[in-house]
Amino acid sequence: MFKFDDFLERAGQRLLKVPALSWNRSDDDMNAKAQMIDHGKPAKPAAVLVPIILRAEPTVLLTERHKDLSNHAGQISFPGGRIDNDETPLAAALREADEETGIAGSHIDPLGYLDCYLTVTNYLVTPVVATVATDFTTQVQASEVEMIFEVPLEFLMDVKNCQTHVRDWKGIERRYYVYQFGAHHIWGATAGMIRNLHDTLYA
């Protein structure tokens, strides 16, 4: 049975205290024969906030990217984006969360960091796990975010809800994680980071 106090205790013990210097998870996980990442290109630093909302039954806040964006249109993601020059991953995650969702840093209490995640688009993403007080008001950044929604943390930390899907890529089978929550199809890097959160705390 999922217990939030246990989750917080594990987070305090097992999350990284400082951002990782290199990646340990990627979009190529589970795909030794179907690699897509070009390791010859320098990775672009980015950060996302993994926002755990402190409701009676805690939830994780996610965004659906605007359908008209040139990259990753309509996909589910954590609030986040590129790290600016001389900006820390934490500062970038808090800034992007404020810009995309309207949740100010004063509502956010960081718990720690997950392993960096390397995407097929050559972003080196630092996930910042944090709790968020419930007295916030969201303000969607309409140019980038189609909608904001929440998924129960217990649902995401139940490994039975993590599916492995397969698709064809240039004649090769490629595998990736999926969490299907109602109409929300959570996959790709976001699903990979959620699975890493589970594995870091419970595996």
Sequence and secondary structure as in RCSB ss.txt:
>XXXX:A:sequence
MFKFDDFLERAGQRLLKVPALSWNRSDDDMNAKAQMIDHGKPAKPAAVLVPIILRAEPTVLLTERHKDLSNHAGQ
ISFPGGRIDNDETPLAAALREADEETGIAGSHIDPLGYLDCYLTVTNYLVTPVVATVATDFTTQVQASEVEMIFE
VPLEFLMDVKNCQTHVRDWKGIERRYYVYQFGAHHIWGATAGMIRNLHDTLYA
>XXXX:A:secstr
   HHHHHHHHHHHSBSS  SSEEEETTTT TTS    TTS  EEEEEEEEEE SSS EEEEEEE TT SSSTT 
EE SEEE  TT  HHHHHHHHHHHHH   GGGEEEEEE  EEE TT EEEEEEEEEE S       TTTEEEEEE
EEHHHHT GGG EEEEEEETTEEEEEEEEEETTEEEEHHHHHHHHHHHHHHH 
